[in-house]
Amino acid sequence: MMSQAKQANDLHSNSLAHQALYELCMNFDLDEHIKTISKLYGHRKDVMVDSLRSSGLETMSFVEPEGGMFLWLEVDPQINTEELLQEAVSRGIAYVPGAPFYAGTPQYNTLRLNYTHATDDDIRFGMKTMTELFKEVEQKQTDKVSLS
């Protein structure tokens, strides 16, 4: 019954949507848009990579992306990025924990960063804040080991 109702509703998209898509395809220079955002994303990626490299967080590693929208980061194995996400958000930053991206055994010390929507200053602030948080966790772990 629900399937038939959905099929009846989805016979075709509305004419206004068709006309809007037609106008977009006829009047929008997609190739130029791709060039523009590729240059912008490349610049923002460079800002993120430079910020990470100058952060002083020696326990992280990443491969600099050649394109796309994301940077994959691996940090000290003692850092659980899922557990730290709420604290990161409370400090005004966010990232995507890496564990859900694993088909097998997840690595909880990984994360994905997006550089396409933030300004240069926001990226610098975010990388500084995030790496400071990770350094705090590393220092707490070091202090625990010293006290043992």
Secondary structure by P-SEA (a helix, b strand, c coil): caaaaaaaaaccccaaaaaaaaaaaaccaaaaaaaaaaaaaaaaaaaaaaaaaacccccccccccccccbbbbbcccccccccaaaaaaaacbbbbbccccccccccccccccccccccaaaaaaaaaaaaaaaaaaaaaaaaaaaac
